[in-house]
Amino acid sequence: MNNLDKHSLHHYWMPFTGNRDFLEAPRIISRAKGIYLYDIDGNAILDGSSGLFCTPIGHCREEISHAVSQQLNTLDYVAPFQSAHPLAFQFATALTQLLPDPINHVFFSNSGSESIETAIKIAYAYHYANGEGQRIRFASRERAYHGVNMGGVSLSGMVKNRQAYGPGLPGIAHMRHTWQAEQRFHRGQPGSGAERANDLERIALTYGPDTIAACIVEPIAGSTGCLVPPQGYLERLREICDTYGILLIFDEVITGFGRTGKAFAAETFGVTPDIMTMAKALTNGAQPMGATAVSDQIHATIFNAAPEKAIELFHGYTYSAHPAACAAGLACLEIYQNENLFNKVAALSDYFLDAIYSLQDIDTVLDIRGFGLFAGFDIKPASQPGARGLALQKYLFHHGLNIKMTGDSGLIAPPFIIQEQEIDQLVTILRQALEQV
């Protein structure tokens, strides 16, 4: 096992992993390049989920590595409280060129979880500054994943992510998820289901519209299998929020930076939220980083409520806008633009979805959903929920493919640089696995 032995593997507590099961037959990656991972024996594994949706540009891009190395040799760290460095401002400015107006202000953190936590606190702070401190409730959604900090856990609609961690934040209400049985194997946005957005209005009228701080949704719900919003659904959420003074937050940690064929899903679906969160593809996974972007109105309200020269928002992280992360992010944005990758996703989407939907004839496949360069599928449970999904992930690893499994749902989100013949390779391996497991 190269420089690893069985005993040394016991000291690392792996996240979202059955550690005892893993240690019986470790699956360890030693290097990566382009769209491939390589295990410790040198076997190539096609990365069908871009890591955790983090590496759409491909692994180990020299442009990013060079930018990070150069920055670390110039300025490795500066305290972000009461001081700053040039790249923080340059990166924030560059991001706002991609974001929809009037979202023009960016707060940096270190992960998607922290970007969600930041969004929650900004929503509280905005209403407090606006003289509506009683707005302390949040509306989230079933099957939602909003990270693993306590705010995100409280918003989560995935029971296993919540049940061991106490009551969480008070005042969280969950809307129904958007998937319905009659939508099985539907491609793109379903034509029915927009009325489920009215759950937000029911919550508002149940608890009092003036107690709701924000509604937070993933434009395409990701972690439980690519739940694409019905036509008119996001538009209806925006309408309800406007009616009752509720902030609309889009969690674009997965969908941001081209996955839907546009810079952000907000642009793809033509609905602009008040706050957007992002991470993952922000730096192509080369450096940990998250960001929370807010509208001019939110920014101005919080700033204007503070005395002159005082701190406006008592929030931040030791590594906010870390110099190396900003360097990685700027290099990423340059690659996205120079290689026209968002348009490439849009052009490649039909071929990708055709290939993925060709799997619907397999008996164990219960459903397939997809949009852009993102797809999800469900398989029949085996002896217990998640057992077949874990077996499938292990089989795929040893036959040259990596995808993200959540229980018995699979998520496919290949790098934007993938070619048609490599999509064929991905689907061939996945078909073989689904027919075997």
Summary of the structure (lengths in Angstrom):
residues: 437
radius of gyration: 21.5
end to end distance: 26.7
largest distance: 66.5
contacts: 1498
relative contact order: 0.16
helix: 41%
strand: 17%
